[in-house]
Amino acid sequence: MQKWEYMEIYTSQNTPSEREIAYVNGAKQKEGRPFDQKYINQLGSFGWELVIKNDNFYIFKRPKE
């Protein structure tokens, strides 16, 4: 049976083109890190897949090793 690991990301309330990562799995992040296409592509290269998006809240999952 496939097992999964999950990552929760909360972003700032800025406009979509200026969103910054605020929290990852409940841990406050450094200010100024953009949540943009480049960052999402990096997550994909590490096997993360977006499963839920709700305003400034995102959940990604990937197979657990």
Rosetta constraint file for C-alpha pairs under 8 A:
AtomPair CA 2 CA 63 HARMONIC 7.01 0.50
AtomPair CA 2 CA 64 HARMONIC 7.72 0.50
AtomPair CA 3 CA 63 HARMONIC 6.00 0.50
AtomPair CA 3 CA 64 HARMONIC 5.38 0.50
AtomPair CA 3 CA 65 HARMONIC 7.99 0.50
AtomPair CA 4 CA 61 HARMONIC 6.38 0.50
AtomPair CA 4 CA 62 HARMONIC 5.63 0.50
AtomPair CA 4 CA 63 HARMONIC 4.57 0.50
AtomPair CA 4 CA 64 HARMONIC 4.71 0.50
AtomPair CA 5 CA 61 HARMONIC 5.62 0.50
AtomPair CA 5 CA 62 HARMONIC 5.68 0.50
AtomPair CA 5 CA 63 HARMONIC 6.32 0.50
AtomPair CA 5 CA 64 HARMONIC 5.44 0.50
AtomPair CA 6 CA 59 HARMONIC 6.80 0.50
AtomPair CA 6 CA 60 HARMONIC 5.66 0.50
AtomPair CA 6 CA 61 HARMONIC 4.43 0.50
AtomPair CA 6 CA 62 HARMONIC 6.75 0.50
AtomPair CA 7 CA 24 HARMONIC 6.99 0.50
AtomPair CA 7 CA 25 HARMONIC 5.91 0.50
AtomPair CA 7 CA 59 HARMONIC 5.66 0.50
AtomPair CA 7 CA 60 HARMONIC 5.19 0.50
AtomPair CA 7 CA 61 HARMONIC 6.31 0.50
AtomPair CA 8 CA 23 HARMONIC 7.91 0.50
AtomPair CA 8 CA 24 HARMONIC 5.67 0.50
AtomPair CA 8 CA 25 HARMONIC 4.93 0.50
AtomPair CA 8 CA 26 HARMONIC 7.59 0.50
AtomPair CA 8 CA 57 HARMONIC 7.27 0.50
AtomPair CA 8 CA 58 HARMONIC 5.78 0.50
AtomPair CA 8 CA 59 HARMONIC 4.63 0.50
AtomPair CA 8 CA 60 HARMONIC 6.57 0.50
AtomPair CA 9 CA 21 HARMONIC 7.06 0.50
AtomPair CA 9 CA 22 HARMONIC 7.54 0.50
AtomPair CA 9 CA 23 HARMONIC 5.69 0.50
AtomPair CA 9 CA 24 HARMONIC 4.65 0.50
AtomPair CA 9 CA 25 HARMONIC 6.41 0.50
AtomPair CA 9 CA 57 HARMONIC 5.86 0.50
AtomPair CA 9 CA 58 HARMONIC 5.12 0.50
AtomPair CA 9 CA 59 HARMONIC 6.36 0.50
AtomPair CA 10 CA 21 HARMONIC 6.28 0.50
AtomPair CA 10 CA 22 HARMONIC 5.57 0.50
AtomPair CA 10 CA 23 HARMONIC 5.08 0.50
AtomPair CA 10 CA 24 HARMONIC 6.58 0.50
AtomPair CA 10 CA 56 HARMONIC 5.59 0.50
AtomPair CA 10 CA 57 HARMONIC 4.68 0.50
AtomPair CA 10 CA 58 HARMONIC 6.44 0.50
AtomPair CA 11 CA 19 HARMONIC 6.17 0.50
AtomPair CA 11 CA 20 HARMONIC 5.42 0.50
AtomPair CA 11 CA 21 HARMONIC 4.45 0.50
AtomPair CA 11 CA 22 HARMONIC 4.88 0.50
AtomPair CA 11 CA 23 HARMONIC 6.84 0.50
AtomPair CA 11 CA 35 HARMONIC 7.23 0.50
AtomPair CA 11 CA 56 HARMONIC 5.07 0.50
AtomPair CA 11 CA 57 HARMONIC 6.58 0.50
AtomPair CA 12 CA 19 HARMONIC 5.59 0.50
AtomPair CA 12 CA 20 HARMONIC 5.31 0.50
AtomPair CA 12 CA 21 HARMONIC 6.30 0.50
AtomPair CA 12 CA 22 HARMONIC 5.77 0.50
AtomPair CA 12 CA 56 HARMONIC 6.77 0.50
AtomPair CA 13 CA 19 HARMONIC 6.77 0.50
AtomPair CA 13 CA 56 HARMONIC 6.71 0.50
AtomPair CA 14 CA 18 HARMONIC 5.65 0.50
AtomPair CA 14 CA 19 HARMONIC 5.09 0.50
AtomPair CA 14 CA 20 HARMONIC 7.53 0.50
AtomPair CA 15 CA 19 HARMONIC 6.01 0.50
AtomPair CA 17 CA 36 HARMONIC 7.24 0.50
AtomPair CA 18 CA 34 HARMONIC 6.97 0.50
AtomPair CA 18 CA 35 HARMONIC 7.77 0.50
AtomPair CA 19 CA 34 HARMONIC 5.92 0.50
AtomPair CA 19 CA 35 HARMONIC 5.45 0.50
AtomPair CA 19 CA 36 HARMONIC 7.25 0.50
AtomPair CA 20 CA 31 HARMONIC 7.30 0.50
AtomPair CA 20 CA 32 HARMONIC 6.11 0.50
AtomPair CA 20 CA 33 HARMONIC 5.43 0.50
AtomPair CA 20 CA 34 HARMONIC 4.28 0.50
AtomPair CA 20 CA 35 HARMONIC 4.98 0.50
AtomPair CA 21 CA 29 HARMONIC 6.63 0.50
AtomPair CA 21 CA 31 HARMONIC 7.49 0.50
AtomPair CA 21 CA 32 HARMONIC 7.68 0.50
AtomPair CA 21 CA 33 HARMONIC 5.84 0.50
AtomPair CA 21 CA 34 HARMONIC 6.12 0.50
AtomPair CA 21 CA 35 HARMONIC 5.59 0.50
AtomPair CA 22 CA 28 HARMONIC 5.86 0.50
AtomPair CA 22 CA 29 HARMONIC 5.38 0.50
AtomPair CA 22 CA 30 HARMONIC 7.51 0.50
AtomPair CA 22 CA 31 HARMONIC 7.19 0.50
AtomPair CA 23 CA 27 HARMONIC 5.17 0.50
AtomPair CA 23 CA 28 HARMONIC 4.49 0.50
AtomPair CA 23 CA 29 HARMONIC 5.42 0.50
AtomPair CA 24 CA 28 HARMONIC 6.74 0.50
AtomPair CA 24 CA 29 HARMONIC 6.97 0.50
AtomPair CA 34 CA 39 HARMONIC 7.42 0.50
AtomPair CA 35 CA 39 HARMONIC 5.95 0.50
AtomPair CA 35 CA 40 HARMONIC 7.24 0.50
AtomPair CA 36 CA 40 HARMONIC 6.30 0.50
AtomPair CA 37 CA 41 HARMONIC 6.05 0.50
AtomPair CA 38 CA 42 HARMONIC 6.32 0.50
AtomPair CA 39 CA 43 HARMONIC 6.39 0.50
AtomPair CA 40 CA 44 HARMONIC 6.34 0.50
AtomPair CA 41 CA 45 HARMONIC 6.27 0.50
AtomPair CA 42 CA 46 HARMONIC 6.58 0.50
AtomPair CA 43 CA 47 HARMONIC 6.58 0.50
AtomPair CA 43 CA 48 HARMONIC 5.25 0.50
AtomPair CA 43 CA 49 HARMONIC 7.64 0.50
AtomPair CA 44 CA 48 HARMONIC 4.87 0.50
AtomPair CA 44 CA 49 HARMONIC 6.20 0.50
AtomPair CA 47 CA 62 HARMONIC 5.62 0.50
AtomPair CA 47 CA 63 HARMONIC 7.69 0.50
AtomPair CA 48 CA 60 HARMONIC 5.74 0.50
AtomPair CA 48 CA 61 HARMONIC 5.32 0.50
AtomPair CA 48 CA 62 HARMONIC 4.87 0.50
AtomPair CA 49 CA 60 HARMONIC 5.13 0.50
AtomPair CA 49 CA 61 HARMONIC 5.29 0.50
AtomPair CA 49 CA 62 HARMONIC 6.20 0.50
AtomPair CA 50 CA 58 HARMONIC 7.24 0.50
AtomPair CA 50 CA 59 HARMONIC 6.07 0.50
AtomPair CA 50 CA 60 HARMONIC 4.35 0.50
AtomPair CA 50 CA 61 HARMONIC 6.60 0.50
AtomPair CA 51 CA 58 HARMONIC 7.72 0.50
AtomPair CA 51 CA 59 HARMONIC 5.79 0.50
AtomPair CA 51 CA 60 HARMONIC 5.51 0.50
AtomPair CA 51 CA 61 HARMONIC 6.82 0.50
AtomPair CA 52 CA 57 HARMONIC 7.92 0.50
AtomPair CA 52 CA 58 HARMONIC 5.55 0.50
AtomPair CA 52 CA 59 HARMONIC 5.06 0.50
AtomPair CA 52 CA 60 HARMONIC 7.09 0.50
AtomPair CA 53 CA 57 HARMONIC 5.82 0.50
AtomPair CA 53 CA 58 HARMONIC 4.58 0.50
AtomPair CA 53 CA 59 HARMONIC 6.66 0.50
AtomPair CA 54 CA 58 HARMONIC 6.47 0.50
